[in-house]
Amino acid sequence: MNVENVKGMRDVPTIQGLRNRSSAAPTREQAVTELARLEHEKARLEREFKMWQANEKKTSRRIMQVQERLTVLQQILGPNPAPKNSAKRRKTRQSTDGEHAGQAWQEVKLEY
């Protein structure tokens, strides 16, 4: 097995696959068996492809819905939407005391 050609789990050869890839000329029985195996593999791949296409359609539909909702929200917010980091930072006051010099303090107002 050439490890360089293995890119994912789909590329890992199985024991059955390695056994069926003999270089000897196949007999009629081997050819029939390989034909049945390949037909089964083709059917499996076609099912997988259909599932992939269905998932792709669902995903593209969801992307369109999100894009439409984003457009609506941007229209509601107006021409200048709020920045992504809308949390405003409070200004800090530097202490003038000698022992706490350089330490930043924030004011917190509490109402009872």
N, C-alpha and C positions, 0 to 999 in steps of 0.2 A: 504494500500500500504506500503510495506517495503522499506523505504528510503535507507537502506544500500545496496540493490541489484541494485539500479539505478546508472549506471556508465556513461551514456551519454543520449543524446536525444532519441536514439533508444530504450532505456530501459524504458522510461517513458510510463506507460500504459495510453491508451486513454479511454474516456468514453465508446465508443463502445466495446472496448476490455474488460473492467471491467464488462459491462452489459452482455456480451456473455459468461462470465466465471462462470455462476451460477452452484451451486453444485447439483441442482435438476436434476433428470433424464430427458433428452431431449425428447420431443415428436418428431414425424416424421418430422413435419414442422420445428422445431428448428434444427434438425439434418441436414436437407437439406439446411437450411439457413447457418448453420455453415460450412457445406461442401463447399458451394459456396464461402463463405468468405475466408476460408482457401485456396481454389484453387486460388482465386484472390491474396491473400497474397503471395502464393508460386510463382506465375507468376511475381509479383512485385520484390520479392527477387532475382529471377533468372535474371531479367533485370538489377537489381542493380549489381549483381555479374558479369555479362558480361561487364558492363561499368567499373567496378573496374579492371577486367582483362585487358581490352583495355587500361586503364590509366596506369596500371602497365607495359604493354609492351612498351607504348610510353616513360614512364619514364626510363625504363632500356635501351631503344635505345638511348635516349638523354644522359644518363650517359656514355654509350659506346662511343658516339661521342665526348663528352668532354674529356674522358680519352685518346682517340686517338689523339686529338688536343694537350693535355698536353704532350703526348709522343713526338709528332713532335716538339713542342716548346722547350722541354728539350734537344732534340737532336741538335736543332739550337743553343741553348745557350751554349752547351758544357757540360763537366763533372761537372763544378762548377757553377750552376745557381746563379743569384744574390739573396741575401736574401730577404725575404718578405718585410722588411722595408728598401727599397733601398734609401730612402731619407737620404742623408748624413747631419749630423749636423755640423755646423760650430763651431770651437772652440771659446770660449768666452774669453775675456780678462778682468781680474779683474782690477778695477780702483785703483790707488795708492793714490788717494786723500783721505784725512781724512773724508770728508763729504759724499763721495760716496763709502766708503769702503764696500766691500761685495756685491756690486751691479754689476751684469754681463751686459756687453755691447757687442753688435755685430757690426762688421764693415759692412757697406753696400757701395758698390762701384757703383757710378752712372756715366754713360757716356752720354755726350751731343753731 
